[in-house]
Amino acid sequence: MAVYKRGYRRYQGPLTGRWTRFMVLPRYAWRRLYQQRLVLLLTMLAFVWPLLCAGFVYLTNHAELLQGLDKEFRQFIQVNGRFFSIFMYVQAGFAVFLAALAGPGLIAPDLANNALPLYFSRPITRWSYGLARLTVLVGMLSVITWIPGLLLFALQVGLAGGWWFWANWTLGAGVVAGFLLWLLVLSLVAMASSAYVKWRVVAAAVSLAFFFILTGVSEMIDNVFRVTWGHVLDPAWAVNRVWCTLLGVDPPDGPGAGASALALAVMVLLFVVVIERKLRPVEVVS
């Protein structure tokens, strides 16, 4: 039969498992990202602060090493919500710069080289593709955020005993939930920048500028109108407000955790819509 007489037929043969197909994109993306020296260097540098915090946890659980210190100071240095909040602030900063470095190379090359039709001609959907790219960033950033935080929490439990866990288990849950919320926001910002800006350097700059610009806008609104609700426009402030509630730390003046969480949910939804509009195998230009 002539080739031109053959109609299109969907492939009916065996397929690999859905999870195996899904992990193809993250597996190769992680390999490519960690081959970049700057990404690898920043990741290694981000482990310095958790190591210092681990030393702090060890000292606070060995009273004999702190006998020469003032009693009030010894009561001040404790592993509590304030300790974990400071740990999260520092690691969140590293995560911002690492996301700006790694994020621009995820979607932009596929769009620039018109590779989306090649992806979507296989058993993978647009949502699976987007979720796979999101998994790349969340997985990379997890290594320097909630995983070290959970290890610090486990170290404290091992040194202080089971009674400390039952009294403070919410701190461990707060660290994981708070970091995952922050990673979701960071990853979507980086993906949106990668989807709309083809040049990696410019996309990285846009990803960083997003947070600084919104911080300035929120401060301007508060100062001009003499209000505090402008803070919800700043994703960093809103996430910090949610962290304070999760860790039991005194929150800053401004909207509550509920309003901050609602503002973050709206931002996440907008980013999803923005990214979804770019993840199309074909584009019609009028």
Buried (B, 14 or more C-beta within 10 A) or exposed (E): EEEEEEEEEEEEEEEEEEEEBBBEBBEEBBEBBEEEEEBEEBBEEBBEBBEEBBEBBEEBBEEEEBEEEEEEEBEEEEBBBBBBBBBBEBBBEBBBBBBBBBBBBBBBEBBEEEEBEEBBEEEBEBEBBBBBBBBBBBBBBBBBBBBBBBEBBEBBBEBBEEEBBEEBEEBBEBBBBBBBBBBBBBBBBBBBBBBBBBEBEEBBBBBBEBBEEBBEEBBEBBEEEEEBBBBBBBBBBBBBBBBBBBBBBEBEEBBEBEBBBBBBEEBBEEBBEBBEEBBEEEEEEE
